[in-house]
Amino acid sequence: MAARTGLPLFAVSRERARQFELEAAIPIETATGSALHIQRVEDSDHQEVRLYCYSEQRAQKEQSIHQRFCERFEASLKSIAGGLSKPRTEKRIDKLNERIGRLKERSRGISQHYVIELIADETGKQAIALRWSKQPTAHSRLTHPGVYCLRTNETSWDSERLWRTYIMLTDLEAVFRSLKSELGLRPVYHHKEHRVDGHLFITVLAYQLVQIIRRQLQTRGIKARWRSLRDTLSVQQRVTASFRCADGRTLHVRKATRPEPELAAI
């Protein structure tokens, strides 16, 4: 965490070890109505706070991804093991170790949760069997799905205020990125101060309009993110059909597509 500059600093911790104790966490409700639990850990040595956040929705997503990666990894191991009982297949220990090493590199970290052993014959050069067992590494994504850590040097705020401030910043960045692409303000090539001021003015003005739209939608129970709203609206099309008449004239008929229920609600 960088030194204090007079403003609170927020960041997602890149530490690999995950920890979370539900008994020490407080529940809050996100803007979309989903449940979130936050465990606060004070770090007096570095004068900062760590927030370990657990989301059930995120946990389900990560578990599904990990399950798919594990199935692919085990299928590859089964393929290697099955080849050991077939003629004209690779059985040399050194070559199989290289193959397993390449498999681990492509496993996206799943291989750390497996203990793999090649069983050699009497000569020690040929493999006769491949065994493996799944042993999840402690404090990893496999044992703590749905957990992420936030760090901040603002120690006087309560946990909920810290989390909501961080979410507001990430939302602000996402909306700015979306609007600047649509308004043609990316990439930024400004080198003069008055052009930079104009760039910031348009960006902030656009964000205010976005917030007005979102608040009006929230009063009707629509709490989606700005990107999700844009994705829903993007399916609406206006189609123009052209017909050639018998007298040589061209008739153009323009109609809008029928909106889906979610689009109609917006």
Long-range contacts (C-beta under 8 A, 24 or more apart in sequence): 1-46, 1-48, 1-151, 1-152, 1-153, 2-153, 4-153, 8-152, 8-153, 8-154, 8-157, 8-165, 9-152, 9-153, 9-154, 10-150, 10-151, 10-152, 10-154, 10-162, 10-165, 10-166, 10-169, 11-150, 11-151, 11-152, 12-148, 12-149, 12-150, 12-151, 13-50, 13-148, 13-149, 13-150, 13-151, 15-149, 16-139, 16-140, 17-139, 17-140, 18-52, 18-139, 18-140, 18-141, 18-143, 18-144, 18-147, 18-149, 19-52, 19-139, 19-144, 19-147, 20-52, 20-54, 20-144, 20-147, 22-54, 25-52, 25-54, 26-159, 26-160, 28-160, 28-163, 30-167, 31-167, 31-223, 32-223, 32-224, 32-225, 33-223, 36-163, 38-159, 38-160, 38-163, 40-159, 42-155, 47-153, 47-155, 48-151, 48-152, 48-153, 48-155, 49-151, 49-152, 49-153, 49-154, 49-155, 49-162, 50-149, 50-150, 50-151, 51-149, 51-150, 51-151, 51-152, 51-159, 51-162, 51-163, 52-147, 52-148, 52-149, 53-147, 53-148, 53-149, 53-150, 53-163, 54-146, 54-147, 55-146, 56-146, 57-146, 58-145, 58-146, 58-148, 59-145, 59-146, 59-147, 60-146, 61-146, 62-141, 62-145, 62-146, 63-145, 63-146, 66-110, 66-141, 66-142, 66-145, 69-107, 69-108, 69-110, 70-110, 70-113, 70-134, 72-107, 73-103, 73-107, 73-110, 73-111, 73-114, 74-132, 76-103, 77-103, 77-114, 77-116, 77-130, 77-132, 80-130, 81-129, 81-130, 84-127, 84-128, 84-129, 84-130, 91-126, 91-127, 91-128, 92-125, 92-126, 92-127, 93-118, 93-120, 93-124, 93-125, 93-126, 93-127, 96-127, 96-130, 109-141, 110-142, 112-137, 112-140, 113-137, 113-140, 113-142, 171-225, 171-226, 172-207, 174-225, 174-226, 174-227, 175-207, 175-210, 175-226, 176-203, 176-207, 178-226, 178-227, 178-230, 179-203, 179-206, 179-207, 179-210, 217-266, 220-265, 222-265, 222-266, 229-266, 232-260, 232-262, 232-263, 232-266, 233-263, 233-266, 235-260, 235-263, 236-263
